[in-house]
Amino acid sequence: MCYLNQQKNFDILLIVWMNKLNHAYRTIGEVAEILNLKNQKNNKLNTHVLRFWEKEFKQIRPKILNNNRRYYDLKTINLLKKIKFLLKERGMTIKGVKNLLNNKTLDLDDKSNVFIKGVDNNIKVKVNKIQNIIKDIKNLK
């Protein structure tokens, strides 16, 4: 009976510890690893990218503690994931991402990073205009 109580206590402690790990601050190296920011030539982590983005985007504010070591919380890491997605996957410019962040229209699906709210309709309008121009050009022949 005593063994079962000890095992139950151990299980509870393990759950609390794992929960703490999920919400703990991460170092710049750990965040670079999470975001897969690696140099393609030598496979080393590109932590300088995070420091650059920190200067460019005012929304990124890691905790800076002893000896200028940066610590990122979960909210900041999720923001960095979205910035990386927009810059690397969508091919947006830094200025474009800044505008999205400043206008607070950044609404990415956290699971798939599918699209940005408000941009979808804008693209459809532009595609329709291009299709109409192409039809007009074909009719001129």
N, C-alpha and C positions, 0 to 999 in steps of 0.2 A: 504494500500500500504506500509506503514511504517513497519507494522508487517511482511510482506513478506520479506523485506530487512533485518530485524533483524534475521529472521529465516534462510535466506540464509547465512548471516554472521556467525551465530551460526553453521550451517552445515559445512561451510568451516573450522572454528576453530576446530570443532570436528574431521574432517578428518586429519588436520595437527597434532592434538594432538595424534590421534590413530597411525599415521605414525611415530611420535616421539617414541611412546611406543614400536613399533616394532623394532626400531633401537637403543634403549637405552641400556646402559650397564646393566648387571645383576650381582647381588651379588652371592657369592659362594653358598649360600643357595638356591637361585632361580635356579641356574644352576643344582644343585643336584636334585631339584624338577623336572626340565625339563627332566633330564636324568633318572629320577626314581631311583636314588641311595639311596635306603632305607634299613635299617636294617630289616631283616625278622622277628626278634624276637620282637623288640619293635616299629617297624615302624618309627624310627627316621631317619633323613637324615644323610647319610654317606659323609660328606663334606671332611673327611680325604682322601677319594679316589681321589678326585680332586687335593688335595695338593700333593699326592703321584705321580699322573700322571704328574703333573707340574714338579716335580723333574726328572722324567724318560724321558719325551718327551720335547726336547728343543723347539719344535714348539709352545708349549702352554705357552704363555706369557700374563697373565692378567695384567691389570693396577693395581698397588698396591699404594693406596693412604693413607690418614691419618690413623694412628693406624694399619697399615698393613692389611687393608681391601682390598680384591680382587674384581675387577670388570672385567667381561668378555664381550667382544663384540660378535656380531653375528658370525663373521668368526671363532673365537675361540670356540664358542659353537658348531658350525657345525663340527669342527675338533674333538671336544670331543665326539660328537655323533658317528662319524666314528670310533674313537678309541674304544669306548665302544662296538660298534657293532662287531668289529674285535676280541676284547678280549672275550666278553661274548657270542656272538652268534656264531661266527666262531671258537672259541676255540683257537685262535692264542696265541702265547707267546708274552711277552713284547718285546723280542728281534726281533721276526718276524715283529711286527708292527713297531718297530723302523726302521728296514731295509726298509719296504715299504715307510715310511715317508721320510727317507733319500734319497731313490732312486727316490722319486717323482712319483711312479707308482700307488699311491692311487687314484683310479678313481671309486668311488662308485656312484651308482645311488642314488641321494639325496632322491627320493621318496620311493624307496623300499629297498635300500641297498642290491641289488641283488648279485652282484659279483665284483670281482676286475679284472681290465684289466690286461691281461698278465698271470694271474694265471690259467684262464680257460683252455688254451691250454696245460699248464704244467700238469694239473690234467688228461686231456684226454690221454696224452702220457703215464702217469704212469698207468692209468686204462688199456690201451691197452697192456702194457707190462705184467701186472698181468694176464690179460685174456689169453695171449699167453703162459705164464708159466703154467697156469691151463690146457690148452689144451695139452701141452707137457706132463704134469704129467698124464693126462687121457690116452694119447696114449702109455705111458710106460706100462700100465697094460695089 
